[in-house]
Amino acid sequence: MDQVDVADWDDGALNDHLDELSATLCAIDAQVTRVAEAVRARGFRIAEPRAA
């Protein structure tokens, strides 16, 4: 994901890839949520790192 930088894409390019990006982001979100829930279910806390 570090290699994807949509800031440099024009609106046409972003629009062309929007369905694929949306599906990928939703899949990533679902996996992260699944892992986080499993960690919490075992009694562990997930803390956000402090801003630098």
N, CA, C and O atoms as a GROMACS GRO file, in nm:
protein
  208
    1MET      N    1   0.081  -0.119   0.000
    1MET     CA    2   0.000   0.000   0.000
    1MET      C    3   0.086   0.125   0.000
    1MET      O    4   0.041   0.230  -0.048
    2ASP      N    5   0.208   0.118   0.052
    2ASP     CA    6   0.294   0.236   0.053
    2ASP      C    7   0.325   0.284  -0.088
    2ASP      O    8   0.358   0.401  -0.108
    3GLN      N    9   0.315   0.195  -0.184
    3GLN     CA   10   0.348   0.231  -0.322
    3GLN      C   11   0.234   0.300  -0.394
    3GLN      O   12   0.253   0.353  -0.504
    4VAL      N   13   0.115   0.300  -0.335
    4VAL     CA   14  -0.001   0.363  -0.398
    4VAL      C   15  -0.013   0.505  -0.345
    4VAL      O   16  -0.033   0.526  -0.225
    5ASP      N   17  -0.002   0.603  -0.435
    5ASP     CA   18  -0.015   0.743  -0.398
    5ASP      C   19  -0.114   0.809  -0.493
    5ASP      O   20  -0.077   0.854  -0.601
    6VAL      N   21  -0.238   0.814  -0.451
    6VAL     CA   22  -0.342   0.868  -0.538
    6VAL      C   23  -0.336   1.020  -0.549
    6VAL      O   24  -0.406   1.079  -0.632
    7ALA      N   25  -0.254   1.084  -0.466
    7ALA     CA   26  -0.243   1.230  -0.472
    7ALA      C   27  -0.194   1.277  -0.608
    7ALA      O   28  -0.228   1.386  -0.653
    8ASP      N   29  -0.115   1.195  -0.673
    8ASP     CA   30  -0.061   1.233  -0.804
    8ASP      C   31  -0.151   1.192  -0.920
    8ASP      O   32  -0.121   1.225  -1.035
    9TRP      N   33  -0.258   1.122  -0.893
    9TRP     CA   34  -0.350   1.078  -0.998
    9TRP      C   35  -0.445   1.192  -1.034
    9TRP      O   36  -0.492   1.265  -0.947
   10ASP      N   37  -0.472   1.205  -1.163
   10ASP     CA   38  -0.575   1.302  -1.201
   10ASP      C   39  -0.712   1.239  -1.174
   10ASP      O   40  -0.722   1.119  -1.150
   11ASP      N   41  -0.815   1.321  -1.178
   11ASP     CA   42  -0.949   1.273  -1.144
   11ASP      C   43  -0.995   1.159  -1.235
   11ASP      O   44  -1.065   1.068  -1.190
   12GLY      N   45  -0.956   1.162  -1.360
   12GLY     CA   46  -0.993   1.055  -1.453
   12GLY      C   47  -0.933   0.922  -1.414
   12GLY      O   48  -1.001   0.819  -1.416
   13ALA      N   49  -0.804   0.924  -1.378
   13ALA     CA   50  -0.737   0.801  -1.337
   13ALA      C   51  -0.798   0.748  -1.208
   13ALA      O   52  -0.819   0.627  -1.193
   14LEU      N   53  -0.825   0.838  -1.114
   14LEU     CA   54  -0.885   0.795  -0.988
   14LEU      C   55  -1.023   0.735  -1.012
   14LEU      O   56  -1.057   0.632  -0.955
   15ASN      N   57  -1.100   0.800  -1.096
   15ASN     CA   58  -1.233   0.749  -1.128
   15ASN      C   59  -1.226   0.612  -1.195
   15ASN      O   60  -1.308   0.525  -1.168
   16ASP      N   61  -1.128   0.592  -1.283
   16ASP     CA   62  -1.112   0.464  -1.353
   16ASP      C   63  -1.083   0.350  -1.255
   16ASP      O   64  -1.121   0.236  -1.281
   17HIS      N   65  -1.017   0.379  -1.145
   17HIS     CA   66  -0.976   0.276  -1.050
   17HIS      C   67  -1.056   0.276  -0.921
   17HIS      O   68  -1.027   0.200  -0.828
   18LEU      N   69  -1.158   0.361  -0.914
   18LEU     CA   70  -1.231   0.378  -0.789
   18LEU      C   71  -1.300   0.250  -0.740
   18LEU      O   72  -1.296   0.221  -0.620
   19ASP      N   73  -1.361   0.175  -0.829
   19ASP     CA   74  -1.426   0.050  -0.787
   19ASP      C   75  -1.325  -0.048  -0.728
   19ASP      O   76  -1.350  -0.110  -0.625
   20GLU      N   77  -1.212  -0.062  -0.796
   20GLU     CA   78  -1.107  -0.153  -0.749
   20GLU      C   79  -1.050  -0.105  -0.616
   20GLU      O   80  -1.030  -0.185  -0.524
   21LEU      N   81  -1.023   0.024  -0.604
   21LEU     CA   82  -0.971   0.079  -0.479
   21LEU      C   83  -1.070   0.060  -0.365
   21LEU      O   84  -1.031   0.022  -0.254
   22SER      N   85  -1.196   0.088  -0.391
   22SER     CA   86  -1.298   0.074  -0.289
   22SER      C   87  -1.308  -0.070  -0.239
   22SER      O   88  -1.313  -0.095  -0.119
   23ALA      N   89  -1.309  -0.165  -0.332
   23ALA     CA   90  -1.318  -0.306  -0.294
   23ALA      C   91  -1.195  -0.348  -0.212
   23ALA      O   92  -1.207  -0.420  -0.114
   24THR      N   93  -1.078  -0.303  -0.254
   24THR     CA   94  -0.955  -0.337  -0.183
   24THR      C   95  -0.954  -0.277  -0.043
   24THR      O   96  -0.919  -0.345   0.053
   25LEU      N   97  -0.992  -0.150  -0.031
   25LEU     CA   98  -0.995  -0.085   0.100
   25LEU      C   99  -1.097  -0.150   0.193
   25LEU      O  100  -1.071  -0.164   0.313
   26CYS      N  101  -1.211  -0.189   0.141
   26CYS     CA  102  -1.312  -0.257   0.223
   26CYS      C  103  -1.260  -0.393   0.269
   26CYS      O  104  -1.285  -0.433   0.383
   27ALA      N  105  -1.190  -0.465   0.182
   27ALA     CA  106  -1.135  -0.595   0.219
   27ALA      C  107  -1.027  -0.580   0.326
   27ALA      O  108  -1.021  -0.658   0.420
   28ILE      N  109  -0.941  -0.480   0.311
   28ILE     CA  110  -0.838  -0.454   0.411
   28ILE      C  111  -0.902  -0.418   0.545
   28ILE      O  112  -0.862  -0.469   0.649
   29ASP      N  113  -1.001  -0.332   0.542
   29ASP     CA  114  -1.071  -0.292   0.664
   29ASP      C  115  -1.134  -0.412   0.733
   29ASP      O  116  -1.127  -0.423   0.856
   30ALA      N  117  -1.194  -0.501   0.657
   30ALA     CA  118  -1.257  -0.620   0.715
   30ALA      C  119  -1.154  -0.709   0.783
   30ALA      O  120  -1.179  -0.763   0.890
   31GLN      N  121  -1.037  -0.724   0.721
   31GLN     CA  122  -0.933  -0.809   0.780
   31GLN      C  123  -0.874  -0.746   0.905
   31GLN      O  124  -0.850  -0.816   1.004
   32VAL      N  125  -0.851  -0.616   0.902
   32VAL     CA  126  -0.798  -0.547   1.020
   32VAL      C  127  -0.898  -0.555   1.135
   32VAL      O  128  -0.860  -0.578   1.249
   33THR      N  129  -1.025  -0.536   1.104
   33THR     CA  130  -1.129  -0.546   1.206
   33THR      C  131  -1.134  -0.686   1.265
   33THR      O  132  -1.146  -0.702   1.386
   34ARG      N  133  -1.124  -0.788   1.181
   34ARG     CA  134  -1.126  -0.927   1.227
   34ARG      C  135  -1.011  -0.954   1.324
   34ARG      O  136  -1.031  -1.015   1.429
   35VAL      N  137  -0.892  -0.909   1.287
   35VAL     CA  138  -0.775  -0.931   1.373
   35VAL      C  139  -0.790  -0.854   1.504
   35VAL      O  140  -0.762  -0.908   1.611
   36ALA      N  141  -0.834  -0.730   1.496
   36ALA     CA  142  -0.852  -0.648   1.617
   36ALA      C  143  -0.954  -0.711   1.710
   36ALA      O  144  -0.932  -0.715   1.831
   37GLU      N  145  -1.063  -0.760   1.658
   37GLU     CA  146  -1.164  -0.825   1.741
   37GLU      C  147  -1.110  -0.951   1.807
   37GLU      O  148  -1.143  -0.979   1.922
   38ALA      N  149  -1.029  -1.026   1.736
   38ALA     CA  150  -0.971  -1.148   1.793
   38ALA      C  151  -0.874  -1.113   1.906
   38ALA      O  152  -0.870  -1.182   2.007
   39VAL      N  153  -0.797  -1.007   1.888
   39VAL     CA  154  -0.705  -0.963   1.993
   39VAL      C  155  -0.783  -0.917   2.116
   39VAL      O  156  -0.751  -0.955   2.228
   40ARG      N  157  -0.885  -0.835   2.094
   40ARG     CA  158  -0.967  -0.786   2.205
   40ARG      C  159  -1.040  -0.900   2.275
   40ARG      O  160  -1.056  -0.898   2.397
   41ALA      N  161  -1.085  -0.999   2.199
   41ALA     CA  162  -1.156  -1.113   2.257
   41ALA      C  163  -1.068  -1.192   2.354
   41ALA      O  164  -1.117  -1.261   2.443
   42ARG      N  165  -0.938  -1.181   2.335
   42ARG     CA  166  -0.845  -1.248   2.425
   42ARG      C  167  -0.806  -1.161   2.543
   42ARG      O  168  -0.719  -1.197   2.623
   43GLY      N  169  -0.871  -1.044   2.554
   43GLY     CA  170  -0.850  -0.958   2.669
   43GLY      C  171  -0.740  -0.855   2.654
   43GLY      O  172  -0.705  -0.787   2.751
   44PHE      N  173  -0.685  -0.843   2.536
   44PHE     CA  174  -0.579  -0.746   2.515
   44PHE      C  175  -0.639  -0.615   2.464
   44PHE      O  176  -0.747  -0.612   2.404
   45ARG      N  177  -0.568  -0.508   2.491
   45ARG     CA  178  -0.611  -0.376   2.449
   45ARG      C  179  -0.531  -0.334   2.326
   45ARG      O  180  -0.411  -0.362   2.317
   46ILE      N  181  -0.596  -0.268   2.235
   46ILE     CA  182  -0.528  -0.212   2.118
   46ILE      C  183  -0.526  -0.062   2.135
   46ILE      O  184  -0.630   0.003   2.144
   47ALA      N  185  -0.406  -0.007   2.141
   47ALA     CA  186  -0.391   0.137   2.160
   47ALA      C  187  -0.334   0.200   2.033
   47ALA      O  188  -0.247   0.144   1.967
   48GLU      N  189  -0.385   0.316   2.002
   48GLU     CA  190  -0.332   0.390   1.887
   48GLU      C  191  -0.199   0.454   1.928
   48GLU      O  192  -0.186   0.504   2.040
   49PRO      N  193  -0.101   0.450   1.839
   49PRO     CA  194   0.025   0.516   1.872
   49PRO      C  195   0.005   0.668   1.884
   49PRO      O  196  -0.077   0.728   1.814
   50ARG      N  197   0.081   0.727   1.972
   50ARG     CA  198   0.074   0.872   1.988
   50ARG      C  199   0.134   0.941   1.867
   50ARG      O  200   0.230   0.893   1.807
   51ALA      N  201   0.076   1.055   1.833
   51ALA     CA  202   0.129   1.133   1.722
   51ALA      C  203   0.269   1.184   1.757
   51ALA      O  204   0.299   1.217   1.872
   52ALA      N  205   0.352   1.189   1.656
   52ALA     CA  206   0.491   1.233   1.679
   52ALA      C  207   0.500   1.381   1.707
   52ALA      O  208   0.609   1.434   1.728
   0.00000   0.00000   0.00000
